[in-house]
C-alpha cells in the first residue's frame, strides 16, 4: 500500500488533505505539533477511511525536526509516494511590534522545513514508479501584505521554490505541485491573532477545508503545476497582479491593520 506523508495534519487543511488522500487509498504518516489533535485525527481517519495511520508529534520550527521525520519514516520508505508540506502559520501585526522570535519561527516552519523535507525525501520518492510533492502556498504569496508581512513573504517563497523545483524534476518520476488557498475556515486566524473585524471579512469568502483539500488532491494527482482555489481567490490574485502595486499593498494594509 502506498503512503502519504503530511505535515500540519492535526486539523484544518492538513487534516482534510489526509482524509482526501485516504479516500484515494493512501495510508498515512501524519506530523503535527498538536499531539491531542493529531491523535483525534488519526482515530477518526482509521474509523472512517479504514486506512493505516501513523503519527509523529514534532515541532517543525526546531532545526533537527526534518531529520527526525526522515528517521521516523525509514520503515515506510519503500511505499512512500506522496509528500505534502502543509504546516504553516502567520502572525497579524506590525513587523516591529511582533516578537522577533515568533517571526523567525514562521520562517522556520513555512520555509526551512519545506526546503529540508523536499531535499531529504526527493531521493526516497525517486525510488517509486510515480511520486508527488504538494507544497501549500497562499493567495497572500502573490503580493506583499502589510501587517501579515512574514507570512506573505514565506508563501511567496513557497510559490517560487515550487515552480523552480518542478522544472528541475520535470523529467523525473516526481511530480511537484503548488496549491494556494485563499480564506479558508480553519484555525489560522486564531493562531495569527487576528481581530474580530478581520474574521468577519474573512467569513464572507471562506471555503471549507474539505473543499480546498478536494481541489488540492485533484490538482496533485493530475500533475497540475499550480492551482489557486476558488473563483473569488483567483479573481483577487488577478486583480492584485493587474493593479498598481501601491494599490494592492494599501488594500492588504486596510484589511490587516484593523
N, C-alpha and C positions, 0 to 999 in steps of 0.2 A: 504494500500500500504506500502511496506517495504521501509525504509530509509537507506541511507549510509552516514556516517559522514567522511569527507575527509579534512585533513589539507594540507596547501600549494596548494590550489586548483585554484588559480587565473591564473596560466599559467603552461607550461611545462608538466611534467609527471602527476602532480596532476590534472590538467585540463583534460588531456587525459584519466586518470582513471575515472574521473567523467563522462565524455562522454560515456566511455565504459560501466560503470555500469548503466547509464541512458538507454543505448541501451538494457540492460537486464531487464528494467522495474523498476529500483530503483529510487525513489525520493531522493533528495539530500540535505544535510546540509554541506555547504562549508565554510571553515575557511581560512583566509589569512590576512597578514598584508597590502597587496596592495588593498586598497578599490576600486580604479578605475578598476583595472584588475579583481577583484572579481565581480564587477557589470557587466562588459562586458561579462565575462564568464557565469554568471547566465543568462543574457539576451539571449546569444547565445544558451545555452542548453535548455532553455524554448522554444525558437523558433524552434530549430532543432529536439529536442528529445521529446518535448511535455510532460515534467515531471514537478513536483513541485520542486522549488529550493529556499532554504532559505540560507542567508549568514550572516556571522559574521566577522567583521573586528577586528582582535586581534593579539597581539604580543606574540608569544609563548616563547620569551625569558623572559617575565615577570613572576614572581613566582606564581601569582594567576590566570594566564590565563586558566589553565586546569579546575579550579573550575568555572570560568566564562562560559566556554564552557559547562560544565556539567549542570549548571543552565539554560543556554540558550536552551538546548535540552530537558528539562523536559517534555515539551508538546508533544514530539515525542518519548519518551522512549518506549511506548508500541509497536512501529513499527520499532524501530532501530535494524537493523540486521547486519550492517557492519561498522567496524571502520578501516579507512585507515590512518596510520601515515606516511605521505609522506613529510611533511615540513622539510627542511634541507638546510644548506648552508655550504660552506667551504671558507677558505682563503689560497691563494697561497703565500708562502714566508717563510723566515727563522723564526723559532719559537721566537727567542729572538728579532727580529726586528718588528714583528707584534704587534698590540695593544693587551695587555692582556685582556682588557675589551671585545673586539670583540671575542677573542678566547674563553673566558668564555661563551659568548653568543652562540657560536657554541655548546658547551656542553648543555646549557640551552635548545636550540631548538632541537638539534639532539638526545639528550639522555634524559634529565629530562622531557621534555614534553611527550615523548613516554611512559616513565615509568608511569607518572602521569595519562595520558589518559587511558592507559591499566588498571591501578588499579581502576580508577573511573568508567570505563564503563564495565568491566567484569561482575559485578553484574547485570547491565542492560541487557547485551547480554545473560546472563544465563536465562533470562525470556522468550527468544524466543525458538521456536522448533528447529531452527538451526540458527547459527550466525557465524560471521567470523571476524578475525582481520588480517589485512595485514600491516606488517611493511616493509618499503622500505629500503633495505641495499644499498650496492655498491660493485663493484668489488674491490674498494680500501680497503674494510674491511677485505680482505683475506691476506693482507700483510702490513707491515709498508711502509709508503710513505713519505720520507723526503720532506720537503717543501710543503706538504699537510698534515701535521702531525696530527693536532687535528681532522680534518675531517675524515681521515682514521681510527684513533683510535675510533672515535664516531661510525663509521659504523661497526667496529669490535665488539663493544659493542652490537649494534643492532642485529647482526647475532647471537651472543652467547645468548643474552637475549631471542630472539625469539625461538631459539631451546629449551631452558630450559622451557619457558612458554608453548610452545606447549606440551612438555612432561607432565607438571603439569596438563594441561587441556585435556589430551588425552581421558579421559573417560567422558568428558562433552559434551555439545552441541556446544561449542565454538571452532571453528577450526582456528588455528593460522598458518600463512604462512609468509615467508620472501622472497622477490624478490629483487635481486641485479642487477641493470643495470650496464652496462659499459658506455662508452662515448655516450651521448645522446644529440640531438640537442635541447638544452634548454638554458635558461639564466644563467646557473650555472657558466660558465667561466667568464661572465661579473661580477657577484657578487663576485667571488673569486679573481678577479683582475689578471687574467692570461694573459701572453704575447701573441703577435701575433704568435710567434713560436709554443707555446703550442696549440693555437687554430688550426693552420694548421695541427699539428699532430693529434689532436682530430677529425678533419673533415674527415680524412681518414677512420675512424672507426665508425663514428656517426650512431646510429639508430635514427629513428624519435620517438618522444614522443608517437605517436599513436601506433607504433609497440610495444614499451615497455608496454604500457597500455594493449594491447590485450593479451600479454603473461602473464602479472601480474594478470589480472582479471580471465583469464582461469585457471591459477595455483591456485588462491584463491578459486574459486567456485568448483574446482575439488579436493580441500583439499590437495594440494601438500604441502609438508613440506618446501621445499626450491627450489628456481629457480634462475639461473643466465641467463640473457637474451643474446642471440646472440652467434653464434658459436665462433667468434673471442674472445669474452669476456670469454667464458668458457675455451677456449684454453689458454688464458692469465693467468687465475686463476690457471689452472692445472700446467702450466709451472712455475709459481711463487711458487707453493707448491713443485714441483719436484726439482727445482734448489736450490743450497745453499742460505741461507738467505742473505748472504752478496751480492750475485749477484742480487737478486730481489730488495734489498734496493738500490743498485747502479743504477739499471735500472730505478727505480722510481725517484731517485735523478737526473739522467741525463735528464729526461723529465721535471720535475717540478722546477729545479733550473734555467732554461733558463729565 
